Amino acid sequence: MNMTNKQYDLLTKQSSPSSPKVKNGILAFVCGGGICVIGQALCDLYMAWGAGETAARTWVSVTLVGITALLTATHLWSGFAKFAGAGAFVPITGFANSVVSPAIEFRSEGLVMGVGAKMFVVAGPVIVYGTFFSAVYGIILCIIQAVQGVM
Protein backbone atom coordinates (compact mmCIF):
# COMPACT_ATOMS: atom_id res chain seq x y z
CA MET A 1 0.00 0.00 0.00
CA ASN A 2 1.60 3.25 -1.14
CA MET A 3 0.59 6.42 0.68
CA THR A 4 1.66 10.00 0.47
CA ASN A 5 2.74 11.81 3.60
CA LYS A 6 -0.53 13.77 3.62
CA GLN A 7 -2.61 10.58 3.40
CA TYR A 8 -0.59 9.02 6.22
CA ASP A 9 -1.02 12.12 8.41
CA LEU A 10 -4.78 12.09 7.78
CA LEU A 11 -5.03 8.38 8.62
CA THR A 12 -3.00 8.92 11.80
CA LYS A 13 -5.21 11.82 12.92
CA GLN A 14 -8.37 9.80 12.28
CA SER A 15 -7.05 6.74 14.17
CA SER A 16 -5.55 8.54 17.17
CA PRO A 17 -7.76 9.45 20.10
CA SER A 18 -7.82 13.14 20.88
CA SER A 19 -6.04 14.19 24.02
CA PRO A 20 -7.72 16.49 26.55
CA LYS A 21 -4.82 18.96 26.56
CA VAL A 22 -6.25 21.45 29.05
CA LYS A 23 -7.19 18.74 31.55
CA ASN A 24 -3.78 17.06 31.14
CA GLY A 25 -2.02 20.38 31.61
CA ILE A 26 -3.94 21.17 34.78
CA LEU A 27 -3.31 17.68 36.22
CA ALA A 28 0.40 17.90 35.39
CA PHE A 29 0.63 21.33 36.99
CA VAL A 30 -1.23 20.32 40.15
CA CYS A 31 0.53 16.97 40.60
CA GLY A 32 4.00 18.31 39.80
CA GLY A 33 3.36 21.26 42.07
CA GLY A 34 2.14 18.86 44.76
CA ILE A 35 5.41 16.93 44.58
CA CYS A 36 7.29 20.21 44.95
CA VAL A 37 5.11 21.21 47.93
CA ILE A 38 5.87 17.85 49.56
CA GLY A 39 9.58 18.45 48.93
CA GLN A 40 9.40 21.90 50.53
CA ALA A 41 7.44 20.54 53.50
CA LEU A 42 10.07 17.83 53.98
CA CYS A 43 12.83 20.45 53.81
CA ASP A 44 11.10 22.57 56.45
CA LEU A 45 10.57 19.47 58.61
CA TYR A 46 14.22 18.40 58.36
CA MET A 47 15.35 21.93 59.21
CA ALA A 48 12.97 21.99 62.19
CA TRP A 49 14.60 18.74 63.34
CA GLY A 50 17.96 20.52 63.37
CA ALA A 51 19.43 19.89 59.94
CA GLY A 52 21.15 22.76 58.20
CA GLU A 53 19.71 24.02 54.92
CA THR A 54 22.16 22.09 52.73
CA ALA A 55 21.70 18.86 54.69
CA ALA A 56 17.90 19.27 54.66
CA ARG A 57 17.89 19.71 50.88
CA THR A 58 20.05 16.62 50.51
CA TRP A 59 17.68 14.62 52.70
CA VAL A 60 14.71 15.84 50.65
CA SER A 61 16.37 14.50 47.49
CA VAL A 62 17.14 11.18 49.15
CA THR A 63 13.59 10.92 50.52
CA LEU A 64 11.90 11.71 47.19
CA VAL A 65 14.15 9.27 45.32
CA GLY A 66 13.48 6.58 47.94
CA ILE A 67 9.72 7.08 47.90
CA THR A 68 9.62 7.06 44.10
CA ALA A 69 11.80 3.94 43.91
CA LEU A 70 9.56 2.18 46.43
CA LEU A 71 6.39 3.18 44.59
CA THR A 72 7.92 2.11 41.27
CA ALA A 73 9.00 -1.25 42.70
CA THR A 74 5.50 -1.89 44.06
CA HIS A 75 3.94 -0.86 40.72
CA LEU A 76 2.04 2.02 42.36
CA TRP A 77 3.96 4.75 40.56
CA SER A 78 2.62 3.75 37.12
CA GLY A 79 -0.96 4.41 38.24
CA PHE A 80 0.01 7.79 39.63
CA ALA A 81 1.97 8.60 36.46
CA LYS A 82 -1.02 7.75 34.25
CA PHE A 83 -3.15 10.12 36.32
CA ALA A 84 -0.59 12.92 36.74
CA GLY A 85 0.97 12.75 33.29
CA ALA A 86 4.04 14.95 32.94
CA GLY A 87 3.56 16.18 36.51
CA ALA A 88 4.75 12.82 37.84
CA PHE A 89 8.13 13.36 36.28
CA VAL A 90 9.38 16.34 38.24
CA PRO A 91 13.10 15.83 37.58
CA ILE A 92 14.08 13.94 40.70
CA THR A 93 11.09 11.59 40.75
CA GLY A 94 11.34 11.00 37.01
CA PHE A 95 15.03 10.19 37.36
CA ALA A 96 14.37 7.71 40.18
CA ASN A 97 11.62 6.07 38.14
CA SER A 98 13.86 5.83 35.06
CA VAL A 99 16.53 4.00 37.08
CA VAL A 100 14.23 1.60 38.95
CA SER A 101 11.86 0.65 36.09
CA PRO A 102 14.42 -1.07 33.83
CA ALA A 103 16.02 -2.74 36.85
CA ILE A 104 12.69 -4.29 37.79
CA GLU A 105 11.83 -5.18 34.21
CA PHE A 106 15.08 -7.06 33.60
CA ARG A 107 15.58 -8.64 37.04
CA SER A 108 14.78 -12.07 35.57
CA GLU A 109 18.06 -11.85 33.62
CA GLY A 110 20.03 -11.83 36.89
CA LEU A 111 21.64 -9.30 39.16
CA VAL A 112 24.58 -8.45 36.90
CA MET A 113 23.26 -8.73 33.33
CA GLY A 114 19.69 -7.82 34.24
CA VAL A 115 19.48 -5.37 37.11
CA GLY A 116 23.04 -4.06 36.96
CA ALA A 117 23.30 -3.65 33.20
CA LYS A 118 19.79 -2.42 32.47
CA MET A 119 19.36 -0.11 35.46
CA PHE A 120 21.08 2.78 33.71
CA VAL A 121 19.69 2.29 30.19
CA VAL A 122 17.69 5.52 30.41
CA ALA A 123 19.47 7.29 33.26
CA GLY A 124 23.00 6.35 32.18
CA PRO A 125 23.36 8.94 29.43
CA VAL A 126 22.09 11.62 31.81
CA ILE A 127 24.73 10.67 34.38
CA VAL A 128 27.53 10.35 31.82
CA TYR A 129 26.83 13.59 29.97
CA GLY A 130 26.05 15.45 33.18
CA THR A 131 29.36 14.39 34.70
CA PHE A 132 31.31 15.07 31.51
CA PHE A 133 29.93 18.55 30.97
CA SER A 134 30.31 19.40 34.66
CA ALA A 135 34.01 18.60 34.29
CA VAL A 136 34.23 20.66 31.08
CA TYR A 137 32.49 23.57 32.82
CA GLY A 138 34.92 23.27 35.76
CA ILE A 139 37.93 23.36 33.44
CA ILE A 140 36.57 26.41 31.61
CA LEU A 141 35.87 28.14 34.92
CA CYS A 142 39.43 27.42 36.13
CA ILE A 143 40.87 28.84 32.90
CA ILE A 144 38.75 31.98 33.17
CA GLN A 145 39.72 32.49 36.82
CA ALA A 146 43.40 31.91 35.99
CA VAL A 147 43.24 34.45 33.15
CA GLN A 148 41.48 36.98 35.39
CA GLY A 149 44.10 36.41 38.08
CA VAL A 150 46.90 37.21 35.60
CA MET A 151 45.26 40.43 34.42
Secondary structure, DSSP 8 states (H G I E B T S, - for coil): ----HHHHHHHHHHHS----HHHHHHHHHHHHHHHHHHHHHHHHHHHHTT--HHHHHHHHHHHHHHHHHHHHHTT-HHHHHHHHGGGGG-HHHHHHHHHHHHHHHTGGG-IIIIIIHHTTTTHHHHHHHHHHHHHHHHHHHHHHHHHHHH-
